Each structure stands twice: as C-alpha cells, then as structure tokens.
Amino acid sequence: MHAYLEFEKGLAEIEGKAEELRAMARTNDGMDVEAEAKALDKKAAALLKELYGSLTPWQKCQVARHPDRPHCIDYIDALFTDYTPLAGDRNFADDHAVMGGLARLDDAPVMVIGLEKGSDTRSRLDRNFGMARPEGYRKAIRLMDLADRFGLPVITLIDTPGAYPGKGAEERGQAEAIARSTEKCLNLKVPLVSVITGEGGSGGAVAFATADRLAMLEHSVYSVISPEGCASILWKDAEKMREAAEALRLTAQDLEQLGVIDRIVKEPLGGAQRDRRATIEAVRKALPKLLDEVRELPADELIRLRRRKYLDMGSKALVA
C-alpha cells in the first residue's frame, strides 16, 4: 500500500475512492464502475501534477524522507554488476549504515560507497537509520584509499539525516573521522561522483559528497542542519521547521542556482517513491555522463579543480 505524506491527504482520498470502487466491482459480478473510477483517476492525476508542481521546501523534505524511495542497496542491485561488498574499518567494527565495495558500471570497474537507511524496522535498526558512526567514515576512507591505489573511479550515493551524534560515536572521534573522510575526498587522484538520493544531512553527507561532480535527485535535500534542528536553535521551537526549510535553501533547485551542485536528476511525477524503477533508470543515465566529464583529467588537475570548486563555493550567493 502506498504511504501518503501529510500534504497528499486529498490525493489519498481520491485514489482511495477509485480503489474502493474497483474492489466492489471485483466482488460484485456485473457491477460496472470503470467510467467513474477513471474519472477519479483523472482527477487524482491532475491533483498530483498540481501538488508536485509547486512543492514548498518543507514538503520537499517530506518527499526526500519518504520510506518508499529507492535506497542505496536498491541502486547498487540495479545499476552495478559484479558487486563485491567490503566490510570494516580495520580498526573498530563494520558500520552497517555505510555499504560499499568493488563493482562494475557499464562493465567498467568502479568503487561504489553509499549510506543505507534500511527499508523495514529490523534493517533500519541494523543500519542505524543511515546515520554513520566513526567506523563508517573510516571504512569509506579505506575504500577510497583502495580505489586510489588501483585507479578506480569512486561513486558515492548519499541518503542520511546526518552523522550519528551518540556518546560512543563522539568518544571514538566522530568529528575527526568526518574531517578525514572529507579530506580524503579532496585528495583523491581518481574521479569522484556523488548523487544525493534523499537527504544530504550536514557533515555526515559532506564527508561523502565533496566530489568532482555532485548531482541531486529532483526532490532530495542537502543542508547544514535539519529544518527541525535549525528551528530549535534559532526560534527554540522545532515546529517552525517550515520557516527554517525556507531559510536553509536546501532544495536541489536552490543549490543548483547557488552553484553547490552540478546537476539535477529528474524524478517521476509524484516523486521517486511512486516509480522506483524510473528513478533508478534516471540515475543510471546520469552517472556515466557525470563520470565522462572528469574521467580523462590527470590526477593533479582533478585535485586542483576539485579544491577550487569548493573554495569558490558560495561566490554566487554573495553576488546574488
């Protein structure tokens, strides 16, 4: 059953009525409701187009967090072949929020690394809801080191509310691990391409997304803090998250305009959760194009341009 968001209540009612009519027809031979059901379908399609044609930043946050959006594991299963997962940071443990390994994209070898939230209660607990601990970032560094050694492009898939803020994570050096991972991204001698598929939360996302090319799905978000966290700090009221979402400029459209990201990957009407296959296919088409833009650059030029990209970030905002 499709999970509806808060702002989709009207849509849920219309689609629910259409399904009820069809269910009644299935249990009552000779009952013809198809014309009425199709009229409801048409009304629902128009409302869906209207809703998703004018989403507010807060509504985009809700869409980005939708539990039915494709997750990292879905992209890896669909887009990559010969995937060989690699585990552990060779220091403390294996963080299941971070998954990655050797794979092939269009038969070319790559290293893929991603943040996985989980898709049901058990997997969400196992994956810590996509919030990486220090060992997760150290695992990512280890995989990026391996890619560097063998000259493999790195692809990162990002969907996280942020790094895990627990006591144990802080004791094991969470901030240092995030900084080291960001530093590793900046110093990679191989191409690095990142895609934010849902949430890109704070330094927990930056540590994977300091890339040569950064793309976002159309209704994903990327911000220094969650709207709720921002509202709690600025207004001492988490319920002002709508105002905070507006102020944070966290949508893909805002960030493309500001020069923070390089490309927006279009989602199906109604968001990635309504057509997971089409969303994954859109990412499949985008990844090779993003890689081709930097694949032939020599290592020293890659590093120079990558660093310049991030030093210049925000200049468009100052001009605006």
C-alpha positions, 0 to 999 in steps of 0.5 A, spaced: 500 500 500 502 506 498 504 511 504 501 518 503 505 524 506 501 529 510 500 534 504 497 528 499 491 527 504 486 529 498 490 525 493 489 519 498 482 520 498 481 520 491 485 514 489 482 511 495 475 512 492 477 509 485 480 503 489 474 502 493 470 502 487 474 497 483 474 492 489 466 492 489 466 491 482 471 485 483 466 482 488 460 484 485 459 480 478 456 485 473 457 491 477 460 496 472 464 502 475 470 503 470 467 510 467 467 513 474 473 510 477 477 513 471 474 519 472 477 519 479 483 517 476 483 523 472 482 527 477 487 524 482 492 525 476 491 532 475 491 533 483 498 530 483 501 534 477 498 540 481 501 538 488 508 536 485 508 542 481 509 547 486 512 543 492 514 548 498 521 546 501 518 543 507 514 538 503 520 537 499 523 534 505 517 530 506 518 527 499 526 526 500 524 522 507 519 518 504 520 510 506 518 508 499 524 511 495 529 507 492 535 506 497 542 505 496 542 497 496 536 498 491 541 502 486 547 498 487 542 491 485 540 495 479 545 499 476 552 495 478 554 488 476 559 484 479 558 487 486 563 485 491 561 488 498 567 490 503 566 490 510 570 494 516 574 499 518 580 495 520 580 498 526 573 498 530 567 494 527 563 494 520 558 500 520 552 497 517 549 504 515 555 505 510 555 499 504 560 499 499 565 495 495 568 493 488 563 493 482 562 494 475 558 500 471 557 499 464 562 493 465 567 498 467 570 497 474 568 502 479 568 503 487 561 504 489 560 507 497 553 509 499 549 510 506 543 505 507 537 507 511 534 500 511 527 499 508 523 495 514 524 496 522 529 490 523 534 493 517 533 500 519 535 498 526 541 494 523 543 500 519 542 505 524 537 509 520 543 511 515 546 515 520 554 513 520 558 512 526 566 513 526 567 506 523 563 508 517 567 514 515 573 510 516 571 504 512 569 509 506 576 512 507 579 505 506 575 504 500 577 510 497 584 509 499 583 502 495 580 505 489 586 510 489 591 505 489 588 501 483 585 507 479 578 506 480 573 511 479 569 512 486 561 513 486 558 515 492 550 515 493 548 519 499 541 518 503 542 520 511 539 525 516 546 526 518 552 523 522 550 519 528 551 524 534 551 518 540 556 518 546 560 512 543 560 515 536 563 522 539 568 518 544 571 514 538 572 521 534 566 522 530 568 529 528 575 527 526 573 521 522 568 526 518 574 531 517 578 525 514 573 522 510 572 529 507 579 530 506 580 524 503 575 526 498 579 532 496 585 528 495 583 523 491 587 522 484 581 518 481 574 521 479 569 522 484 561 522 483 556 523 488 548 523 487 544 525 493 538 520 493 534 523 499 537 527 504 544 530 504 544 531 512 550 536 514 557 533 515 555 526 515 553 527 507 559 532 506 564 527 508 561 523 502 559 528 497 565 533 496 566 530 489 568 532 482 561 532 480 555 532 485 548 531 482 541 531 486 535 527 485 529 532 483 526 532 490 532 530 495 535 535 500 542 537 502 543 542 508 547 544 514 542 542 519 535 539 519 529 544 518 527 541 525 534 542 528 535 549 525 528 551 528 530 549 535 536 553 535 534 559 532 526 560 534 527 554 540 521 551 537 522 545 532 515 546 529 517 552 525 521 547 521 517 550 515 520 557 516 527 554 517 526 549 510 525 556 507 531 559 510 536 553 509 535 553 501 536 546 501 532 544 495 536 541 489 533 547 485 536 552 490 543 549 490 543 548 483 542 556 482 547 557 488 552 553 484 553 547 490 551 542 485 552 540 478 546 537 476 539 535 477 536 528 476 529 528 474 524 524 478 517 521 476 511 525 477 509 524 484 516 523 486 521 517 486 517 513 491 511 512 486 516 509 480 522 506 483 524 503 477 524 510 473 528 513 478 533 508 478 533 508 470 534 516 471 540 515 475 543 510 471 543 515 465 546 520 469 552 517 472 556 515 466 555 522 463 557 525 470 563 520 470 565 522 462 566 529 464 572 528 469 574 521 467 580 523 462 583 529 467 590 527 470 590 526 477 593 533 479 588 537 475 582 533 478 585 535 485 586 542 483 579 543 480 576 539 485 579 544 491 577 550 487 570 548 486 569 548 493 573 554 495 569 558 490 563 555 493 558 560 495 561 566 490 554 566 487 550 567 493 554 573 495 553 576 488 546 574 488 
